[in-house]
Amino acid sequence: MYTKDLVKNYAGPPLEGNPREAEAWALTQAALRMKDAAATADREAMLGAARLNWRLWTIIQAELLAPDCPLPMDIRSNVLSLSNFIDKHTVTFISDPRPERLDVLININRELAGGLYTRPADAPAATAAEDGAEPPAGPPPSIKTSV
């Protein structure tokens, strides 16, 4: 099944040379750390995981603002808006860390990573067949940013 292949393929960091997979892996790892920290409700673990996620999103913001960013302007704008939400929500979380407040950050990371893990529509069909993974049935669900 596709999900099992993702877990198997992305248990460790991806190989160099594929920024899409690297970003998806980083978002997934940050989501897992926040989920694990929320499960323990340990204040320091939750704060550390949220700060790690915040640093990751700061890197994403910097890449999107770089003059040589290859993404279309509309996608850049949408992800920058999302990162603005991440910034604000993280500050709110840090001021009053409660496990349930990490849920929205975890969900955003998972949804975005899921979209990055899927192959672009213009990618050769043979690529999915070569690695044994079934392509996803459709686009990932939309990201909800309301708290």
C-alpha positions in Angstrom: 0.0 0.0 0.0 1.1 3.6 -0.7 1.2 4.7 3.0 3.3 1.8 4.0 5.8 2.6 1.3 6.0 6.2 2.5 6.8 5.1 6.0 9.4 2.7 4.8 11.0 5.1 2.3 11.0 8.1 4.6 12.1 6.6 7.9 15.5 8.1 7.3 16.6 11.3 5.6 16.2 11.3 1.8 19.2 11.2 -0.4 20.7 14.5 -1.5 19.5 16.1 -4.7 15.8 16.1 -4.2 14.7 19.2 -2.3 11.0 18.2 -2.5 11.7 15.0 -0.6 14.0 16.7 1.9 11.3 19.3 2.7 8.6 16.7 3.0 10.9 14.6 5.3 11.7 17.6 7.5 8.1 18.6 7.8 7.2 15.0 8.7 9.9 14.8 11.3 8.9 18.1 12.9 5.2 16.9 13.0 6.3 13.6 14.6 8.4 15.4 17.3 5.5 17.7 18.1 3.1 14.8 18.2 5.4 12.8 20.6 5.9 15.9 22.8 2.1 16.6 22.9 1.5 13.0 23.9 3.7 13.4 27.0 2.5 16.9 27.7 6.0 17.7 28.8 6.3 21.4 28.7 10.0 21.5 27.7 9.6 18.8 25.1 6.6 20.6 23.5 8.4 24.0 23.5 11.5 22.4 21.9 9.5 20.7 19.2 7.5 23.9 18.5 10.8 25.9 18.3 12.3 23.3 15.9 9.2 23.5 13.7 9.4 27.3 13.8 13.1 27.2 12.7 12.1 24.9 9.8 9.4 27.3 8.7 11.9 30.2 8.9 14.1 28.3 6.5 11.1 27.7 4.2 10.3 31.4 4.3 13.9 32.4 3.5 13.9 30.0 0.5 10.6 31.4 -0.8 11.8 35.0 -0.5 15.1 34.2 -2.4 15.2 35.9 -5.8 16.1 32.6 -7.5 13.2 30.7 -6.0 11.8 28.6 -8.9 8.2 28.4 -7.6 5.4 30.4 -9.3 4.5 33.6 -7.5 1.0 32.4 -6.5 2.4 29.3 -4.8 5.1 31.4 -3.1 2.5 33.8 -1.8 0.2 31.1 -0.5 3.0 29.3 1.4 4.3 32.6 2.8 0.8 33.3 4.1 0.7 29.9 5.6 4.1 30.5 7.2 2.8 33.8 8.6 0.0 31.8 10.3 2.6 29.3 11.6 4.6 32.2 13.1 1.6 33.7 14.9 0.3 30.4 16.1 3.7 29.3 17.4 4.1 32.6 19.4 0.6 32.0 20.9 1.6 28.4 21.7 4.9 29.4 23.3 3.1 32.0 25.5 0.7 29.2 26.8 1.9 25.7 25.8 -0.9 23.3 25.8 -0.7 19.9 23.9 -3.9 20.6 21.9 -2.4 23.8 20.5 0.2 21.7 18.6 -2.5 19.9 16.7 -2.9 22.6 14.0 0.9 22.8 13.5 1.1 19.0 13.2 -1.8 18.9 10.7 -0.3 21.6 8.5 3.0 19.9 8.4 1.5 16.6 7.6 -0.7 18.0 4.8 2.1 19.9 3.2 4.5 17.0 3.5 1.8 14.8 1.9 1.6 17.1 -1.0 5.3 17.2 -1.4 5.6 13.4 -1.3 3.2 13.1 -4.2 4.8 13.2 -7.6 4.0 16.2 -9.8 1.5 15.6 -12.6 4.2 16.2 -15.2 6.6 13.6 -13.7 7.1 10.5 -15.8 4.7 7.7 -15.0 7.6 5.2 -15.0 9.1 6.8 -11.9 6.2 5.7 -9.7 6.3 2.2 -11.1 10.1 1.9 -10.7 10.1 2.4 -7.0 7.1 0.1 -6.4 4.9 2.8 -4.9 1.4 3.4 -6.2 0.7 7.0 -7.1 -1.8 8.7 -4.9 -5.5 8.6 -5.9 -5.9 12.3 -6.0 -4.7 15.6 -4.6 -4.1 16.0 -0.9 -7.0 17.5 1.1 -6.9 21.2 1.6 -5.0 22.7 4.6 -7.2 24.2 7.2 -5.6 27.0 9.2 -8.4 27.9 11.6 -7.8 27.1 15.2 
